[in-house]
Amino acid sequence: MLEQLERTLREGADRPAVLGCARSGAVTVRARCGELADLAERYAAALHHRYGLRPGDTLGVAVRPGPRALAVLLAAHRLGLRAAVLDPAAGPEVLLARLALARPTLVLADATAQAVAGWARPLARRAHLALPPLAELGPVATVGPRHPGCAPALTATSTGTSRSTGTGLGTPPPRYDGEGDAVIVFTSGTTSAPRAVVHTRAGLAAGLRTVDALVRPRAGAAVLGGTFFVLVPALAAGASVALPARSAKLLDRQLARLRPDETYLTPPQLRGLHSFTGRVWTGSAPAGAELLRRVKRLGAREAWGVYALTELFPAAAVEESEKAAFDADGDLLGHPLPGVRTRLTDDGELLLAGPGARDRYLGEPPDPWVRTGDRARLTPDGRIVLSGRCKDMVLRRAENIYPGLYEPALHLPEVDLAVLVGVPDGDGDERLVALVQPRPGADHRRLRSALQAPLARMGSARPDALLFAEVPLAGRSRKPDRAAAARLCARELSGR
């Protein structure tokens, strides 16, 4: 698919590839197809000729999502490099621990990610970005415009449509056609023991093919989404991809102007919007039937919940109509996608395997089965139904309570987000608290009354307390931060 993407970019050089959004909601062109192809070629030439990177070397990437980040990843894949994705929002200590594990030959970072002193420090703080001092990162090159204090530029920053690489170093070497690692993505762990997912080139290709077969993007269509697994299949099919605006207000305007065929957003992003077109896909956090139903009421032709992990993307998908018709306990995720195999451990944890699964965790031996950390069951026809997170279990009065089994019942129309968390209550026991984030403008008294019915149906798992507050979120995918939610609940309860 990446080879197909290169051909598509060259054949439609003047066609818009990556779109942005003005404050008015107007669609802007951030990069045309030919410009994106040229940028990837310049990066590949510089990495090979100037920095001497060869197949198998590790390239650290701390570049914000956009055309430059995509061009860097395409250049790395062309050269057979292993790209280690470094999140600038993770904090200096975490990044240094991850760098020590990945040991990149070179780190590429944009100017904002490098901002450590002088005029750029306030800008970096506002963007929640920070890297350690450059001297601690090892060899660093700047992607995009340089600012005072930045490392040397990787290449010239122009993105014209000329076939010249613009580096003065000639053309990049022939495309690497072998096997090996493609990408490292850091997930869990601590600063003393970070954990990273390793995908091979074959596994990455399989994941992209799965997305392409599921979504079937159309040439000439407009797609809204910002991840690599959205950009590559859509651009390879000849579609244009718009990067989502950050604010809900501007994102609403963007959707109204763009009217995309396909939209990929997280559940927290969807909840603040008021109109949709085409098909809408959401994942990275729980998406209940009520949220998907609301998306369709607001104009979407179809609304899909996608079950995906860093270790296997995507794994399963379900459309709103199927999810709404499911009346048993638990959260229906749908059938595993083609090639994805399922297995349950003795204690009910869901294991997944398939061509698109990660090869291993960095520093660990390969393992075909991915431990999801999710407790699940399989229906007679093979569909996956989640019943909670293994590690989110709450122990109350010697009873194990799995929040995922009950949280869907709390997502009433006037609820934006709801989680069940355990608050320590002495001797290893916990209090079970329902933390509910009402929709803006909701009548709290009426909502509290409406929640009594689903709370009563929880039986022995009924929460000890119900609190209204904003549910903390974490990470780029904006998933509920259960640890922070538990701390918030503990403070509220102690204050009472």
Disulfide bonds with the S-S distance in Angstrom:
none
